[in-house]
Amino acid sequence: MKFVIQRVTHASVTVDGEVLGKIGKGFMVLCGVAQTDTKEIADKMVKKMCGLRIFEDEAGKTNLSLADVGGGILLISQFTLYAETKHGNRPGFTRAGKPDMASPMYDYIIEETKKYVPEVQQGRFGADMKVELLNDGPFTIILDSDEIM
């Protein structure tokens, strides 16, 4: 499982001209699910993501968490995080979770995130989404379950 977490001042996701999710200060998270991912992996990833202290305190140090600043999370499914580019110029996606497995896992991640963060917005799994954000910093963190497990 991979999360690309961007600290944002605001973010939104639109599908077919309709805004599905919108947050102010918080995290815009691209969420990639691998075919081998489990709920136990998701639990650890969500806990780590929600506990990250990447907001500045009054001294300018990154000591504050999402909860400390009352921020929201916009979760976007993103199978292309598992692009394989070792051979040729056309990416392959064999490691990405198949839709029948990845879609329920994405829904599970959303529900688990709501246990930590009151404001959780989302995109639509498998849709052609337009994501807008203002990256604050820029500050981007990549969480990879292969590295934190």
N, C-alpha and C positions, 0 to 999 in steps of 0.2 A: 504494500500500500504506500502511496506517495501523496503527500500534501504539499502544495506550493502555497505558502502563506504570505500574503502581502498586507502590511499595515497600511490602512487607508483612512483618508478623511471622509470619503464616501464611495459607494459602489452600487451598481445596479445591474440587473440582467433582464433582457427583453427577448421575447419570442414572438414572432409574427406581429410586431408592433405593440405588443402588450407587455408592460413592465410586470414581471413575475415576482421579483424580489428587489428590495432596496434597503440599504443601511447607511447610517452616518458613520461616525468614527468606529473603527473596528478592524476585522480581518476579512479580506476577500480570499477564499481558499479554493484552489483547484484541487480536486480530489480524484486520484487515479486508483482504481482497484485492479489488482492482479488476480489471475485465475486461482492462485493458491491462498488467497487471503481468507481469514476467518473472523468471526465475531470477537474472539479474544485479541486478535491483532487490532481490530477496529477500536476496541475498548482502550487499549494502551495508546493508540495514536490520538484518539479524541482527548483523553486525559492530558497527554503531553501538550497538544495544541492549545487546549483551553487554559493550561497553566503557564504558558509562555509569558515571561515578563519582558515585553519589548516596547512598552510605552514609557516615556520619560517622566520622572518625578520632578519636583520643584528644583532640584539641583542639576537637572539635565541628564541624569543617569537612567538607563533603561532598567528600572526596578519595578514597574507597575504592570499588572496583568490586565487582561480584558475585563475581568470583574471589577478591578480597582478603578477603571475609567468608565465603567458602564457602557462598554462597547458591544456591538453586534457582530454577527458572523454571516457572511453570504457564502454558501457552499455551492460549488459548480462541479458537476461530474465532468471528468476530462480523461478519457481513455488514452489520448495521445501522449500522456506522461509516460506510457510504456512503449513508446516508439523505439524500434530497433533499427539502428542506422549503420551497423557495422559493414554490411554488404550492399553496395550499390547506392543509388540516390533516392530510391523510393522506400520510405519507411515501412517496416512490417509491424504488426501488432499482436503477435501470437501470445505474448505474455499477458496482455490485457484481459481482464475478466470478460467472459461472454455475457451478453445482456441478461440472460435468464439468471445468472448468478450475481452480476455486478449491480443491476438495478435494485434488487432487495438489499444488497449490502450498502448501497448509497442511502437508501431509506433508513436503514439501521443506523448509519453514521449520523444522519440528521436527528433522529430521535435521541441518540446518546448525547449529542452535542447540546440538545435542549435541556438536559439534566444539569449542565454547567452554566449555560448562557441563556438568559431570558429571551433575547432577540436573535432568532435564527431564521434567515431567509434562504431561499434555494432557487436553483434553476430547474430545468426539466430534463430528466435523463434522456439522452439520445436525440434531443432537439438541436436545431441550428440556433444557437444562442448568440446574442450580442451582449458582451460584457463591457461595461464602462466603469472606470475607477480612477481615483486620484491617489497614487501610491505616496504615502507619507514617509519621506526620508530621502531617497527610497529605502525601504526596509523590507527585504524579502528573505524568508527562511524556507528551506526545503526539509521536510521531515520524510524520511524513508524508513519503513518498518525493518528493512534489512540492516539498518544502522543503529536502530534504537532498541531492538528486541534482544 
